[in-house]
Amino acid sequence: MLVDKRAPSTKWKHLWPLAVCFLWACPTGSAQTNSTINLSKDQALRIGRKIWQNECGGSVAGLTSWNEGENFASLGIGHFIWYPQGVHGPFEESFPKLMKFISGHPIDVPAWVQHSTACPWDSRTEFLHAENSRQMIELRQFLVRTVDLQAQFMVVRLQGSLAKMLDEAAGESGECSATICSRIQHVPGLLRAHRLRELQRRRHLAHRTLSRPGLGFAPGSRTNARRHRWPECCRGIFAFRCGRVETPRAKFSTRAKRITLAARLDQSRKQLRWQFMKPTYPGIIGASVALVVIAGITSGQAPQTQMRKPSELIRKQEPLKVNQALLKQATADNTHIVVSIPRQRAYLMIGQQIAADGPISSGKRGHSSPTGNLHVLEKDPNHHSNLYGDFVDHSGRIVRAGVSARIDVAPSGTHFEGAAMKWFLRLTEDGVGMHIGILPGYPASHGCIRQSSEGAKLLYDYAKVGTSVDVGDY
């Protein structure tokens, strides 16, 4: 994380790998501090994804964090700092500067982020409580879409801090910054994909030593000793293979029949196969003939079963049933809803009488629907999920379907579009509710209660905010 501290720090040297990475990605390949580092969009996106994987584990949830013991939120691939209102710390606040940098590019910024002068969460407890809120999900999706811009912002900050890094590194090691710059000039030619992997592999080996003049690798003492011992080992192996070394051999009686394994190995593969398989050929042939005869007899007697269609394998539920005479007496004040998980049915009740009975599909294993006495918290006729949906491009074409905003990362040029949940009745603060969905005949949702289009519309019309919804084994 590139932040300016109030006092000089001895940790600038840990930023050298990041500095070398950016210098290698520079098109000119120059390591001078007075040159401008210009990155293309692809280069910035590639570097940003590497930093994202290293700092956040490549997860979307890792883009928003608030570490224990800190008084600020860490956002983005570079853990940019955002202080709450009236809070100050030893580190420079970098998230507002990032937003100012991004505002100069054609990118959609959430309105609440654009108009916020400070972090909207005053403490770590509030931040963790809002982990699945709409604001947090919008912030994460915004940070996912701007990975390349965050990397370019880090390059700008790196370019402004590189001179200070060189001065502090030269002061600690006793070398001038010009010498360090001259060494960095050799790095872009060495840092290719295979050379970088070789660098990472060899740096952990204790018997390798670094050759300073050319930044190459020279063999250490253990490698040299191994090379000197190798000719002796070769001579010993050659003498053993030529039969010059006498080995103890087992003595056999002259009366015993000696058929060694070596004698069998001298025979050809074809002869060995025939010798071992010859006693079993008659049995195999006889069994095969018997199976063919039995199969012919049974095929003539047993009728052939036809393959069932996929639509027939799905359990068909009974359609919506409505008691029209009782439904005329129903109002939003005298009705309540009962959901039976074992029967996969939803009932519109007037007292103890059933006015309507429709099919549902509740939460599957691992995403079970909440049970107990619930209440309608919100009504939305055209609701969209903020967690499950599709990644679509600007023309509306679906690039990836059935994704999760918590886990999946939007491909470049796409954005998240929540799944439609028409006639939505919210039951919990976590977003579980009742809405139109696919009804396969068994629990298949992520926690919501799916309904048919007619049943969802009917319950929506006769429910209000506060209507009782009992979910359980009824």
C-alpha positions in Angstrom: 0.0 0.0 0.0 1.5 3.3 -1.1 0.9 5.8 1.7 3.0 8.7 2.8 3.8 8.6 6.5 4.6 11.6 8.7 8.0 10.3 9.8 10.6 8.7 7.5 10.2 4.9 7.4 12.7 2.1 6.8 10.1 0.1 4.9 10.6 1.7 1.5 12.8 -1.2 0.5 9.8 -3.6 0.7 8.2 -1.6 -2.2 11.1 -2.3 -4.6 9.4 -5.4 -6.1 6.4 -3.2 -6.9 8.6 -0.5 -8.3 10.4 -3.0 -10.5 7.1 -4.5 -11.7 5.9 -1.1 -12.9 9.2 -0.2 -14.5 9.2 -3.5 -16.4 5.7 -2.8 -17.6 6.7 0.7 -18.9 6.8 0.7 -22.7 10.1 2.5 -22.9 11.8 0.2 -20.5 13.6 3.1 -18.8 14.2 3.2 -15.0 14.9 6.9 -14.7 12.8 8.6 -12.1 12.2 11.7 -14.2 10.4 9.8 -17.0 6.7 9.4 -17.2 5.3 5.9 -16.7 2.6 5.3 -19.2 0.6 2.1 -19.1 -2.0 0.9 -21.6 -5.3 -0.4 -20.4 -4.3 -4.0 -20.9 -1.1 -3.5 -19.0 -2.8 -1.7 -16.1 -5.5 -4.4 -15.9 -2.9 -7.1 -15.9 -0.9 -5.4 -13.1 -4.1 -4.6 -11.2 -5.2 -8.2 -11.2 -1.8 -9.4 -9.9 -2.0 -6.9 -7.1 -5.7 -7.9 -6.4 -4.6 -11.6 -6.2 -1.7 -10.8 -3.9 -3.4 -8.3 -1.6 -7.1 -9.5 -1.5 -6.8 -13.2 -2.6 -8.6 -12.3 -5.8 -12.0 -12.2 -4.0 -14.6 -9.5 -4.4 -15.3 -9.4 -0.6 -11.6 -8.7 -0.1 -11.9 -5.3 -1.8 -13.7 -3.9 1.2 -12.1 -4.5 4.6 -11.7 -2.9 8.0 -8.9 -4.5 10.0 -9.2 -5.0 13.7 -7.5 -2.3 15.7 -7.7 0.3 12.9 -9.9 3.4 12.7 -10.4 3.5 8.9 -11.7 1.3 6.1 -9.3 -0.2 3.5 -10.8 -0.3 0.0 -9.7 -1.5 -3.4 -6.7 -3.5 -4.6 -4.3 -1.1 -2.9 -6.2 -0.9 0.4 -6.9 2.8 -0.1 -7.6 4.5 3.3 -11.0 6.1 4.0 -11.5 7.8 7.4 -14.9 8.4 9.0 -16.0 11.9 9.7 -13.8 13.7 12.2 -11.3 10.8 12.4 -7.6 11.4 11.6 -4.7 8.9 11.7 -0.9 8.6 11.0 -1.5 7.6 7.4 -2.6 9.8 4.5 -6.2 9.3 3.3 -5.9 8.0 -0.2 -9.4 6.8 -1.2 -10.7 10.4 -1.9 -7.7 11.0 -4.1 -8.5 7.8 -6.0 -12.1 9.0 -6.5 -10.8 12.3 -7.8 -8.5 10.4 -10.2 -11.3 8.2 -11.4 -13.7 11.1 -11.9 -11.5 12.2 -14.8 -12.4 9.0 -16.7 -15.7 8.0 -18.3 -16.8 5.5 -15.6 -20.1 5.3 -13.7 -19.6 6.1 -10.0 -22.4 5.3 -7.4 -24.1 8.6 -6.5 -23.7 8.0 -2.8 -19.9 7.5 -3.2 -19.6 10.6 -5.4 -21.3 12.8 -2.9 -19.7 11.4 0.3 -17.1 13.5 1.9 -16.1 10.8 4.5 -16.6 7.1 5.1 -20.3 6.5 5.8 -19.5 3.9 8.5 -18.2 5.3 11.8 -16.8 2.1 13.2 -15.7 -1.4 12.3 -18.8 -2.7 13.9 -21.1 -0.7 11.6 -18.9 -1.7 8.6 -19.2 -5.4 9.3 -22.9 -5.1 10.0 -23.4 -3.5 6.5 -21.4 -6.3 4.8 -24.3 -7.4 2.6 -26.1 -4.0 2.3 -26.9 -2.5 -1.0 -24.3 0.3 -0.6 -21.5 -2.3 0.1 -22.4 -4.4 -2.9 -22.5 -1.3 -5.2 -19.1 -0.3 -3.8 -17.6 -3.7 -4.5 -18.9 -3.8 -8.0 -17.5 -0.3 -8.6 -14.1 -1.4 -7.4 -14.2 -4.5 -9.6 -14.9 -2.4 -12.7 -12.1 0.0 -11.9 -9.2 -2.4 -11.3 -7.2 -0.9 -14.2 -7.8 2.7 -13.0 -6.7 1.8 -9.5 -3.5 0.3 -10.9 -2.9 3.5 -12.9 -3.5 5.6 -9.8 -0.9 3.5 -7.9 1.5 4.1 -10.8 1.0 7.9 -10.4 1.6 7.7 -6.7 4.6 5.4 -7.3 6.2 7.9 -9.7 5.8 10.7 -7.1 7.3 8.6 -4.3 10.1 6.9 -6.3 12.6 9.7 -5.7 12.0 9.5 -2.0 12.3 5.8 -2.0 15.7 6.0 -3.8 17.0 8.6 -1.4 16.0 6.6 1.7 17.3 3.3 0.2 20.6 5.0 -0.7 20.9 6.6 2.8 20.4 3.2 4.5 22.8 1.1 2.4 25.4 3.8 1.9 25.0 3.8 -1.9 24.0 6.7 -4.1 20.7 6.7 -6.0 22.6 6.8 -9.3 24.1 3.4 -8.6 20.7 2.0 -7.7 19.2 3.4 -10.9 22.0 1.9 -13.0 21.2 -1.5 -11.5 17.4 -1.1 -12.2 18.2 -0.4 -15.9 19.2 -4.1 -16.3 16.0 -5.4 -14.8 13.5 -4.9 -17.7 15.5 -7.1 -20.0 15.6 -9.9 -17.4 12.0 -9.8 -16.2 10.2 -11.9 -18.8 7.6 -14.5 -18.0 10.0 -17.5 -17.8 12.9 -15.5 -16.3 10.6 -14.1 -13.6 9.4 -17.6 -12.7 13.1 -18.8 -12.6 13.9 -15.8 -10.3 11.1 -16.7 -7.9 12.2 -20.4 -7.9 15.8 -19.8 -7.3 15.6 -17.1 -4.7 14.4 -19.7 -2.1 17.3 -22.1 -2.7 20.0 -21.8 0.0 22.8 -23.1 -2.2 22.3 -20.4 -4.9 24.2 -17.1 -4.8 23.4 -13.9 -6.6 26.0 -12.6 -9.0 25.9 -8.8 -8.5 27.6 -7.4 -11.7 25.1 -8.9 -14.1 22.2 -9.6 -11.8 22.6 -13.3 -12.9 22.8 -16.4 -10.8 26.1 -18.3 -10.1 26.4 -21.8 -8.6 27.2 -21.9 -4.9 29.7 -24.2 -3.0 27.2 -27.1 -2.8 26.6 -27.0 -6.5 30.3 -27.0 -7.3 30.9 -29.9 -4.9 28.1 -31.9 -6.6 29.7 -31.3 -10.0 33.1 -32.5 -8.8 31.6 -35.7 -7.4 29.6 -36.5 -10.5 32.5 -38.1 -12.6 33.3 -40.5 -9.8 29.7 -41.5 -9.5 29.6 -42.1 -13.3 32.7 -44.3 -13.2 31.2 -46.4 -10.3 27.9 -46.9 -12.2 29.7 -47.8 -15.4 31.8 -50.4 -13.6 28.7 -52.0 -12.0 26.9 -52.1 -15.3 29.9 -53.8 -17.0 30.0 -56.6 -14.5 33.2 -55.6 -12.8 31.7 -55.6 -9.4 31.0 -59.0 -7.9 27.7 -59.2 -6.0 26.7 -62.1 -3.8 24.4 -64.5 -5.5 22.1 -67.2 -4.1 23.2 -70.8 -4.4 20.7 -73.3 -5.7 20.8 -77.1 -5.4 21.6 -79.0 -8.5 18.5 -81.1 -8.1 16.2 -78.0 -8.2 14.7 -76.9 -11.4 16.1 -73.3 -12.0 13.7 -71.2 -14.0 14.7 -67.7 -13.2 12.9 -64.5 -14.0 15.7 -63.5 -16.3 14.9 -66.5 -18.5 11.3 -65.5 -18.8 12.2 -61.9 -19.6 14.4 -63.1 -22.5 11.4 -64.4 -24.3 9.4 -62.2 -26.5 6.3 -60.4 -25.3 4.1 -62.3 -27.7 5.3 -65.7 -26.4 4.8 -64.7 -22.8 1.3 -63.4 -23.5 0.3 -66.7 -25.2 1.9 -68.8 -22.5 0.0 -67.2 -19.7 -3.3 -66.7 -21.5 -3.5 -70.2 -23.2 -5.1 -72.0 -20.2 -7.9 -69.4 -19.9 -8.9 -69.0 -23.6 -11.4 -71.9 -23.7 -13.2 -70.6 -20.5 -13.4 -67.0 -21.9 -14.7 -68.2 -25.2 -17.3 -70.4 -23.6 -18.5 -67.6 -21.2 -18.8 -65.2 -24.1 -21.0 -67.6 -26.1 -23.2 -68.2 -23.1 -23.7 -64.5 -22.5 -24.7 -63.9 -26.2 -27.2 -66.8 -26.1 -28.8 -65.6 -22.8 -29.0 -62.0 -24.2 -30.7 -63.2 -27.3 -33.3 -65.1 -25.3 -34.1 -62.4 -22.9 -34.3 -59.7 -25.6 -37.0 -61.7 -27.3 -39.1 -62.0 -24.1 -38.7 -58.7 -22.2 -40.2 -55.6 -23.8 -37.9 -52.7 -24.4 -38.4 -49.7 -22.1 -38.5 -46.3 -23.8 -36.4 -43.5 -22.4 -38.5 -40.9 -20.6 -38.5 -37.3 -21.7 -36.7 -34.7 -19.4 -40.0 -32.9 -18.9 -41.5 -36.1 -17.4 -38.7 -36.4 -14.8 -39.7 -33.1 -13.3 -42.4 -33.5 -10.7 -45.4 -31.7 -11.8 -47.2 -29.8 -8.9 -50.9 -29.2 -8.8 -51.8 -25.7 -10.1 -53.2 -22.8 -8.1 -56.5 -23.5 -6.5 -58.8 -20.6 -5.6 -62.0 -20.6 -3.5 -63.8 -17.8 -5.3 -66.6 -17.5 -2.9 -64.2 -17.1 0.1 -61.8 -14.9 -1.9 -64.5 -12.3 -2.3 -64.5 -11.8 1.5 -60.6 -11.4 1.6 -59.0 -8.1 2.3 -55.5 -7.0 3.2 -56.6 -6.7 6.8 -58.2 -10.1 7.5 -55.7 -12.4 5.6 -52.5 -14.1 6.5 -50.1 -16.5 4.6 -49.0 -20.0 5.5 -46.1 -21.7 3.7 -45.7 -25.5 4.1 -42.1 -26.7 3.4 -42.9 -30.5 3.2 -45.8 -30.0 0.9 -44.2 -27.2 -1.1 -47.5 -25.2 -1.0 -48.4 -21.6 0.0 -51.9 -20.8 1.4 -53.8 -17.5 1.6 -55.8 -17.9 4.8 -58.9 -16.1 6.2 -58.9 -17.2 9.8 -58.7 -21.0 9.6 -60.1 -21.2 6.0 -58.1 -21.6 2.8 -58.9 -19.0 0.2 -56.1 -19.9 -2.2 -53.6 -22.8 -2.4 -50.6 -22.6 -4.8 -47.3 -24.4 -5.5 -43.9 -23.1 -4.3 -40.2 -23.9 -4.4 -38.4 -23.2 -1.1 -34.6 -23.0 -0.3 -32.5 -26.0 -1.2 -30.1 -27.8 1.2 -27.4 -25.3 2.4 -29.7 -22.4 1.6 -32.8 -23.3 3.5 -35.7 -20.8 3.8 -36.1 -19.2 7.2 -38.9 -20.7 9.3 -41.1 -19.3 12.0 -43.6 -16.4 12.2 -42.4 -13.8 9.8 -43.9 -10.6 8.5 -44.0 -8.7 5.2 -41.3 -6.0 5.4 -41.5 -4.6 1.9 -43.6 -4.8 -1.3 -41.9 -4.3 -4.7 -43.7 -5.3 -7.9 -40.5 -5.1 -10.0 -37.8 -6.1 -7.6 -34.3 -7.2 -8.8 -31.8 -9.2 -6.8 -28.6 -7.4 -5.6 -26.8 -10.7 -5.1 -27.7 -13.2 -7.9 -28.1 -12.4 -11.5 -26.1 -12.2 -14.8 -23.1 -10.3 -16.2 -24.3 -8.4 -19.3 -22.5 -6.1 -21.7 -23.6 -2.6 -22.7 -25.9 -3.9 -25.4 -27.8 -6.1 -22.9 -26.3 -9.4 -24.1 -25.8 -11.9 -21.3 -22.1 -12.9 -21.1 -22.3 -15.1 -18.0 -25.6 -16.2 -16.5 -26.4 -17.3 -12.9 -23.5 -15.6 -11.1 -23.1 -14.4 -7.6 -22.1 -10.8 -6.8 -20.2 -12.0 -3.7 -18.0 -14.6 -5.5 -17.8 -14.0 -9.3 -15.9 -11.2 -10.9 -17.4 -9.3 -13.8 -15.5 -9.8 -17.1 -14.1 -6.7 -18.7 -16.7 -4.6 -20.4 -19.6 -6.1 -18.5 -21.7 -5.2 -15.5 -23.9 -7.0 -13.0 -27.6 -7.2 -13.6 -29.8 -8.7 -10.8 -32.3 -11.4 -11.4 -35.9 -10.2 -11.8 -38.1 -11.0 -8.8 -41.6 -9.8 -9.8 -44.3 -9.4 -7.1 -41.7 -9.4 -4.4 -42.7 -9.7 -0.7 -39.6 -9.2 1.5 -39.6 -11.4 4.7 -36.1 -10.8 6.2 -33.5 -8.1 6.3 -31.1 -10.4 4.4 -33.2 -10.2 1.3 -35.3 -13.4 1.5 -38.8 -13.1 0.2 -41.6 -14.5 -2.0 -41.6 -13.8 -5.7 -42.1 -15.4 -9.2 -39.7 -18.2 -10.0 -39.1 -21.6 -11.6 -41.0 -24.4 -9.9 -39.2 -27.8 -10.5 -41.3 -29.6 -7.8 -38.7 -29.6 -5.0 -36.7 -27.1 -2.9 -34.3 -25.4 -5.4 -33.9 -21.7 -4.5 -31.2 -19.9 -2.6 -33.5 -19.2 0.3 -36.4 -17.3 -1.3 -39.9 -18.8 -1.8 -40.6 -19.1 -5.5 -44.2 -19.0 -6.7 -46.1 -19.3 -10.0 -47.0 -16.0 -11.7 -50.7 -16.3 -10.8 -50.0 -17.3 -7.2 -47.4 -14.5 -6.6 -49.8 -11.9 -8.0 -52.6 -13.1 -5.9 -50.6 -13.0 -2.6 -49.1 -9.7 -3.5 -52.6 -8.1 -4.0 -54.0 -9.5 -0.7 -50.9 -8.7 1.5 -49.6 -5.5 3.0 -46.6 -4.5 5.0 -47.0 -6.2 8.3 -49.0 -9.2 7.0 -48.1 -12.4 9.0 -46.3 -15.2 7.1 -45.9 -18.5 8.9 -43.2 -20.8 7.4 -42.6 -24.3 8.6 -43.6 -28.0 8.6 -47.4 -27.5 8.2 
